[in-house]
Amino acid sequence: MSKDPSETIYTLLVEDEDARVCRDIPDDACSEQPSAFVRQLLAQTLTKIGDALTSSRLVLAWMLSSIGSPPVFISLLVPLRESLSLLPQLFIAQWIREHAVRKWFWVAGSVGQALALIAMVVALLTLPGNIAAPTIVFLLALFSLSRGVCSVAAKDVLGKTISKSRRGRLTGMAASSAGMVTLGVAITLLVFSSSGSAPADQADTWLFALLLGSAALLWLAAAAIYAGIPEVPGATEGGGNAFSEAIKSLTLLTTDRDLLHFVLARMLLVATAFAIPYIVVIIQQGGNGGVSKLMWLLLAEGAAGLLSGSLWGRWSDSSSHHVMAAAAGLCALVIAAALLCIWLAPDALSQAVVAGGLIFTAAVAHQGARVGRKTYLVDLATAENRSSYTAVSNTVIGLFLLSGGLLGVVDTLYGVSTVLMLLLGTCLAAIALCLSLKPVD
């Protein structure tokens, strides 16, 4: 009888002698852990590549700008993508919990994201810019709502099928694999965008359509792979009215100090996400915003994911709260370096090595914050409260993300340097709070 390929792959990836150890997962799930690990790794990798190809911070903003979108629609991209994928989760979690097998929610959410992206391609290619822009923003809202369903289901399925000592590694490997592929895609598109013979506007439009269409196919493939995860049915007790259960879940913040401290730390870690677009702003000032520059940014982010994902993941398995603190510290260093460039050597920002180094390092820090806080939350929770913990955390952060719009006001009134100084202070506070978190690994 031939050996299951997933077991061979799992053993090669995990490496250590206790590769089949099962901690904090049902006994029935132990023998299926290799298959569950490989399928979730593949699905996460595909969706992370899709995330890179459809980044609201980079790709969608460039796309709307290229079709002449009013600034108001461009300013809505990041808040909508992040907040609408988080805010509804408090109400979705209870509904998901009423089902013993939760992987199908992830599958449905993934298909929903793919359909939204396909509709964006149609809007981009067929509608005039003044109509395409609001249409794409509306479709992004639908995309984000589908993403929220996936987020709750994914953490619950991960907690049921993968042991504690493997979760951070899985997330980190997916990030590294996605970074490698994104790196190759960025290089290919960079060559394509610089050698094409079509008019620039037409070439850019078809390039954006290619990016969105490819990402849609990735989400469909991920859904097919995820559907095969051998998930053991879980507990369904505790069902009730979604709104009342949501309010009860929010009260966890008043009764569970460990969860409250984590949520506060995660709020401060949002600075690692907010910092990147402002660093991009200071780099782009005085330069062009062509699609080739976008490819260079994708290249930097892909390299960051490739080189840092697995390292952050392995460290998270042993000390995820230290990873969160280290990521905040690295982000603080990047912001400090950017401020020094602004004040002492503004011409340095036009140099590729300096600009690329800032973006790359900021992306590494953001990657660490994401891997660390995801691993910490899954390990902090139990099978009974994991969905509620995830929903409460994501909903509170979703509300907090809306405050990011205030940074635009600060930028307008006092300049980007003031924004970066505020984010620097936030990162320093995040270091202290993350180090004080309860060890859960």
N, C-alpha and C positions, 0 to 999 in steps of 0.2 A: 504494500500500500504506500503510495507516494505521500510525502510530507506536504502539508498545506504550505503554499508559498508564503502566506502571511506570517506563519511561524518562523520561517527562515529569515524573512525580512526583519521581523520584530527582534529576533535574537541578534542579528547583525547590528541593528540600530541601538538597541539597549545595551548590548555588550557584556555587562557584568554578570556574575555567576547566578545571582538571584533574579534572573530576567523574568521568571514566571511568578515572582512573589505577588501576593494579593493582599493589599491592605485597604481596609475601609470600603470594600466593595462586596456585593453578595457572592456567596460561594458558587452559585450557578454561573456567575459572570467570569469566574477565574479562568476556566479553560478556554473561554472565548476572548480573553484579553488580547492576544496577538492580532486576531482579525479585527477587533474593535479599534485597536491602536492604529493599524495600518490604514483602515478606511477613514478614520477621523483625520489622520495625518494627510492623506491625499485630498480629502474634502477641504480641510483648512488651507492647504497649500493653494488649491485652485481658487478659492474665494479670496485669499490674500493677494494673489496675482490680479484678480479682478478688481480688488480695492485699489491697487496701485494704478491700474489702467484707467480707473474712473475717479481718481482723487478729486474731491470737491475743492481742495486747497490749491490744486495745480491744474489738472486737466479740464474740469468743468468750468473753472474760472476763465481759463484761456479760451475755451470754446465759446462761451457766451460773449466774451470781449471781441472775438473774431467775427461774430455775426452782428455786432453793433448793439448789443444789449444795453439797456439803461443800467447805471450803476446799482440801482436798488435791487435788481434781481441777482446781480453778482454778489452783493453783500449778504443775501439770504442763503447762499449755498451751504456754507459751513454750519451755521446754526441749525438749519433744517436737517441736514444729513445727520448731525450728531444728536440733536435734541429729540427729533421725532423717532429716532431709533431707540431712545431710552425712556422718554416720558410715559408711553402707554404700557410699559412692561409691568408696572405695579398692578394693573388690572388684568393683564394677559396671564400672569403667572398662576393665579388661582385656577383659571380655566384650563391651563395646560396641566396643572397638578391633578385635575379630575380624571386624567387619562393615564392608564398604567404604562403605556408605551408612548414616549414623547418624541421619538425621532421623526415622526411624520410631520410634526409641526415645523421642524427644521427644513424638511424636504419642501413643504408647501411654501415656506418663507423664501427659500432659495429660488424656487420657480417664480415666485412673485417678483423678486429682484430682477431676474432675467427678463421677464415680460416688460417691466418698467424700462429697462435699458433698450430693449428692441423698439419700444414706442418712442424713446428719445431719438433713436437713429432715424425713424420715419419722420419725426418732427423736424429734425435737423436738415434732412434732405428735401423736404417737400414744402415747408412753411417759410414765409418771409421772416426776417430776423425779429421784427417787433412782435410777432405772434409766437415764433418758436421759443423765444426766451422765457415768457411766463409758462408756456406749455411744459418746457423742460424742467422748470422749477417745481411745477405741480407734480410731474412724474417723479422727481427726486423725493418729494414728500411721500408718495406711495412706496417708492423704493425703501425709504427709511423705516416706514411702518412695518414692511415685510422683514427688514433687517432686525427689528426689535423682537419679532417672534422667534427668529433664529437664535438670538442672543440668549434668551431665557432657556430655550430647549437645549442648546448646545452645552451649557454649563451643567444642566441636570443630567444629560446623557453622559457627559464626560465623567461626572462624579459617580455614576452608576457602573461604568464599564472600565475605567482606568484607575489603577491604584495611585495613592498619593505621590509615591516616589517617581511616577512616570509622567504626571500631568504637565509639569513645567517643561520637561524635555520634549514632549509632543508639541506643545505650543512653540517652543524655540526652534525645533526642527522645521516646522511648517513655515515659520518666518524666514529661516535661512534658505529653504528650498524656493520659496516664493521670491526672495531677494535675488537668487541666482537667475531664475527665469526672467524676472523683470529687468535685470541687468542686460540680458541678451536681447530682450524686446526693445529696450531703450537704444541700444547700440544699432540694432537693425533699422529702427525708425529714424534714428539720427542720420544714418547713411541715406535712407530713402528720402527724407525731407530736404536733404542738401543736394540731391542729385536729380530730383524730379524735373520734368520738363513742363508740367502743367502750370497755369497761372497760380501764384502763391495762395490767393484766397480759395480757389477751387481745390487745390492740393490739400490745404489745411482742413477744409470741410470733409473731404473723403478720408483723411487721416483720422479725424475725430470719429467719423462713422465706423472706421475699422476698429478703433480702440473700444468703442462702446459695444459693437457687435461681437467682437472677440470676448469681451468680458461677459456678455450674456451667455455665450456658449459655455464658458467656464462655470458659471453658476448652474447651468442645466446639467453639466457633467458631474459637478459636485453633488447635486441632488440625487442623481442616479447611484453614485457611490455610497452616499450616506444612507440611502434606503436599505442597504445590505448590512448595516451594523447589527450584530447579534445582541440587541438590548433586552435584558431581563425585565419583565413587568415590575413596576415599582408601586409604592404605597399611593393610594388615592384618597385616603380619609382626610377629613377636614374641609370637604367641599362646602360651598355656601355662596351667598350673593357676592358677586365680584367686587362691588363697590365697598360693601361692609368689610369684606376680607382684606381689601386694599388698605382701608383705614387701620385695621388691626395690624397689618404688616408694618405700616408706618410707625406704630407705637413701639416696634422693636428698637427704634433709635433711643427711646426713653428708658428701656429696660435692659438692653444689651450694650454694655459699655464697650466691649471689644468691637462690635459692629459699628458703633458710633465713631470710635477712634479711627477705624478703617475708612469710613465714609469721609471724615474730615481730611484724612491724609490723601485720599483720592481726589478730593476737591482741590487741594493745593497742587497735586501732580498735573492738573489740567494745564498748568503753566508750560509744561513740556510740549503740549500741542499748540497752545497759543503763540509760543515763541517763534516757531518755524516760519509762518507767513510774514511776521514782522522782520525777521532776518532776511527773508527773500526780498522784502520791500527795500531795505537799505542797500542790498546788492544790486537790485534792478534800477535804482535811481541813476539816471544819466545814461542808461543803456537801452537796447531795444528789447522788445518782448515777443520776438518771433517764436515760431513753433520749435525751432532748433534749440532755443534756450530751455524750453519746456522739456525737451528730451534730455538735456544735460541734468536738469533737476531730477527727472525720473531715474537717471543713471546714478546719481548720488544716493537717492533713497534706496534703490535696489541694492547698491553696494553695502549700505548700512545694514539692511536686513540680512543680506548674505553673510556678512562677517560677524554680526553681533547676536543674531537670533539664538543660535544653539548655546552660545556662552551664557547669555542671560538665562536661558531655559534651565541649563544644568545648575547654575547658581541658585535659581529660584526653588529647585527641588530641595535644597538644603537650608536656604535662608531667604525666603521671598521678600521679607520686609527689609532686609539689607539691600536687596536688588532695587527696591523702590527708592531707598535713600541714596544709593549710588547713582541712579538715574537722575534724581533731582540735583545731586551735586554736579554731575557732568553737564546738565543743562545750565546750571548757574555759571559754570566756567565758560561755556560757549557764549552766554549772554554778556558776561563780563568782557570777553575778548571782542565781541562785536561793539560794545560801548567804547572800548579803548581805541578801536579802529576809527569809530566816528569822531572821537574827540582828538586823537593824536595823529592818526594816519588815514584820513578818508580815502586817499588814492589807493590804498592797499586793497580796498574792497573791489576794485576793478580787476584785480589779479585773479586768475583762475584758481590758483593754488589756495589762496586765502578764502575766496568765496566758496569754492568746493569743499574746503575743509570745514568751514562753519556749518554749511548745510548738512554735510555728512555726519559731523559730530552731533549736531542737534537731532538728526534722525536716529542715531544710535541711542541717544538719551531717551527719546520718545519711545523707541522700541523697548528699552529696558523697563520703562514705567508701565507700559502695557502688559508685558510678560509678567512682571513682578506682581502687579495688582490683581491680574486675573488668577494667577496661581495662589496668591494669598487668600482671595475670597473663596475659591473652591475648597481649599484646605481648612479654612476657618469654619465653614459650614458643615453640617451633617446631612445625611440623606433626607432627614425629615424637614429641614429648614432651608435647604440650598436654593430652591426656587424663590422663596420669600426674600432671602438675603440678596440674591441677585437682582430681584425686581426693585427692592427698596433702594439698594445702592445705585442702580442705573437711573431710577426715576429722580432721585435727589440730584445726581450729577447732571441729568438732563435739564433740570431747572437751573442749576448753577451755570451750565454752559451758555444759557441765554444771556447771562451777564457779560459774556465776551463782547457783545455789541457795545458795551460801555467803553471798551478799550479804543474803539474807533472814535468815540467822542474825545477821549483823552488825547489821542493822536492828533485830531483836528485842532484842539485848543493848545496843546503843549508840545507836540512833536513826538516822533517815534522814539527818541531817546528816553523820554519820560515813561512811555509804555514799557520799554525794555527794563528800566530800573524797577518798575512795579513788579514785573515778572521775575526779576532777579531776587527781589525780596521774598516773593512767594516761594521760589525754589528753596531758598535758605530755610524758610519756615517748614517746608515739606521735609527737608532732611531731618530736622529735629523730631518732627511728629512721627515719621516713618521708623526712626530708630527706637521710638518708645512703644511701638506696637507689640502686642503679645506674640511671641514665637509660636507658630502653628505647624512647622514642618517636621 
